[in-house]
Amino acid sequence: MTGTPVGAERFPPHPWKIREVGLDQAMLAQSESLFALSNGHIGVRGNLDEGDPNGLPGTYLNSFYETRPLPYAEAGYGYPESGQSVLNVTNGKLIRLLVDDEPLDLRYGQVLEHERVLDLRTGRLSRDLVWQSPAGTKVRLHTERLVSLRRRSLLAIRYRVEPVDVSLRVVAQSELVANEATPTQSGDPRVAAAIDHALESVLYDAHDERATLVHRTRSSRLTMAAAMSHHVEAPDDRCTRELAIEADWARMTVSTDLAVGQRLQLDKFVTYGWSSQRSVPALRDQVSAGLTSSLDAGWETVSDEQAADFAHFWAGADVEIDGPAEIQQAVRFGLFHSYQAAARAEQRAIPAKGLTGPGYDGHAFWDTEMFVLPLLSATAPEAAGDALRWRASTLDLARERAETLRLAGAAFPWRTIRGQECSAYWPAGTAAFHVNADIAAAAARHVWWTGDDAFSRDVALPLLVETARLWIALGYRGDDDEFHIDGVTGPDEYSAMAYDNTYTNLMAAQNLRSAIEHVERWSADAERLHVGPDEPAAWAWAADHISMPYSSTHQVHEQSRGFVSHEVWDFAKSAEQDEYPLLLNVPYFDLYRSQVVKQADLLLAMHWAGEAFTPQDKARAVAYYEPLTVRDSSLSACTQAVLAAEVGHLQLAEDYLAEAALMDLRDTEHNSRDGLHIASLAGAWIAVVGGFGGMRDRGDRIVFRPQLPPGWRRLRFCVRLRGQRLAVAITADKATYTVDGDVPIEIAHCSRDKVDELVVKPGKPVTRRWAAVQPMTPQPRQPPARSPFGR
């Protein structure tokens, strides 16, 4: 993590754009992830319009997957039997071009100009190219692409061709292609399992210059449809058109002659739909209707809708940094992709890679609830609510899983697409029970942010009750009169099957208390969940007596009971032998019995359950665990940024923020080719708002402890709280709070040990001074070769 990250100079800082000048074919796959577009329902990688060359083709539909067997050398009780992998579905991005019979292919001829720009403000990807064919003919190409937020099924492309200096004969071939070839993925277990030719044709139809392909998966038996049509503009309408179709392929060909000053323009509209239950005719008619509506609206209307929808998002979510330009760019980039991943998911999962690539097989993890949903509940609550409604829709599957494990309540999967457990590795899968408390925390947090009574009753209540039951079944009352939870894996997967993982225990306690609150509030509905009179009392006792391991010898809370007694990992040797990430280079057995931390674990507990610790506890924990934490996970840096800021190490906090925010723009994990790290991108917002804004969303009001890292002159961010927009502006020594809405908001403004209770009224900003936290310990060191790369 030291040294210059790959790609550090490829994307010059701009506050609202990701701009790539030129084309590095060796970095195509990373660019395809960065330039991916999505609305949470459809996702398309940023492949070149002509398809070749490419790093990794990809078009995805949320929760459209194929099943595959999970083989075991030895079977075991409760092992998941099948996995689920997201599929690369019918590609509608392709528009190939022939220039005087020469195929436009950037591997041949000469690229005179090439620029791609992702406009974060409007949600559009544009491309400008001047290409000279091997025969010396020059052509200018301008394209724009969007995946509509307003029209959930729509991918729209504007494709414009112009001669540069002499007349041209051009042929554009716009295609739909199913079962396209994809390159073999690496041996990295984080990379998706390859599933080739998983789509079987069930219908193909072409008429009135409109083509439709319908396919079904071989094993999961899901059915999808894709349809395309075009608006074509050519000089005096002098062009020839031809539509051809086969089972896995459809092509619309447009041929015309262009004089200098003339152009050929195609507006391509592609619509998608899928279902596990609806009939083939119903899906065919669905995509046809979406296509007709989009064609009737036209490119300009669809583009204006996209800009308006993103403007609404940014009005309540933007972060303005008067400081390092690359961090400003990266934080907005993270907000953009986090929102894209969820905006129209509509009760489908938010995968760890969003819909930007096949990494992690397209699975959703606990990342969603603990990194992405804190952002979305505070900025795009409709999207956050839908993500949690998806979890609630899988509650019966979670109950079945708990029953299989001989437990009460519900046990949600560690990794999944549809809701079944897909993790074949028990210690870092089933044993990571904290996912259940994470889901409960996200549901309770969403109720806090939105005040949505219907969500509280219909979604949060059953989630909280069933997960509370799980903790009582998992834990026990020890001889020390404390509630213990043994044999679990916390966020740090290098310490599996631990006893009393502090994060798991504290999040379980929060889960239990939230369940009690909801049962008391919705008593009649709780009766329908068969909540007996003794259950809340048992929940309360367990929450009040939860075990929190503490080492008096080291004067620090333990990540898990006995953790500080393990031998400290030989970090110098690992650095010398270039063993990072450790999970790919050393046996897990050695990791499990050592003091080495994959990702922030105890510090994560101190962030989300901070009231359980004193400021001194947090300062000592940062000092102790920083030298042990190697950050072999993308989920670590943002949490370390929050805690570093809270204990006063502001420069270190900024460095961790930079690592989280720039992870994909700089490809620091060397796997952005397989899709973006959505949780880390959302975590950059957490690092800014939770770290330097000091925002905490617990209790009866929202709390801020503002401070700025060295060199920052101003920080401004917005959140949406129960229908009101709250803006926070932090300057060198003051913080100003402004409410845009109809209802006052109660906040607490903290500065060192002083707390001001404030009521901010609409249209009446309140300003208070702040002073930075003074560190209680020297700035901690990191393991050799594992310091944050900073900027």
Secondary structure, DSSP 4 states (H G I P E B T S, - for coil): --SPPTTTTTS---SSEEEEES--GGGHHHHHHHT-EE-SSEEE----TT--S-S---EEETT-EEEEE---SS--TT---EEEEE----B---EEEEETTEE--TTSSEEEEEEEEEETTTTEEEEEEEEE-TTS-EEEEEEEEEE-SSSTTEEEEEEEEEESSS-EEEEEEEEEESS---PPP-S-TTSPPP--S-EEEEEEEEETTEEEEEEEESSS--EEEEEEEEEEE-GGG--EEEEEEETTEEEEEEEEEE-TT--EEEEEEEEEEEESSS-HHHHHHHHHHHHHHHHHHHHHHHHHHHHHHHHHHHHTT-EEEES-HHHHHHHHHHHHHHHHTTTTT-SS---TTTTS--GGGG-B-THIIIIIHHHHHHH-HHHHHHHHHHHHHTHHHHHHHHHHTT-SS----SSBSSSS-----STTTTT-THHHHHHHHHHHHHHHHH--HHHIIIIIHHHHHHHHHHHHHH-EE-TTS-EE-EEE--S-TTS-SEES-HHHHHHHHHHHHHHHHHHHHTHHHHHHTT--TTHHHHHHHHHHTB---EETTTTEE-SSTTGGGSEEP-HHHHHHTT--SGGGTS-HHHHHTEE-BSS-SHHHHHHHTGGGS-HHHHHHHHHHHGGGB---STTSHHHHHHHHHHTT-HHHHHHHHHHHHTTTTTTTTS-GGG---HHHHHHHHHIIIIIIS--B--TTSEEE-----TT--EEEEEEEETTEEEEEEE-SSEEEEEEESSS-EEEEEEETTEEEEEEEBBTB-EEEE--PPPPSSPPPP-STT-S----
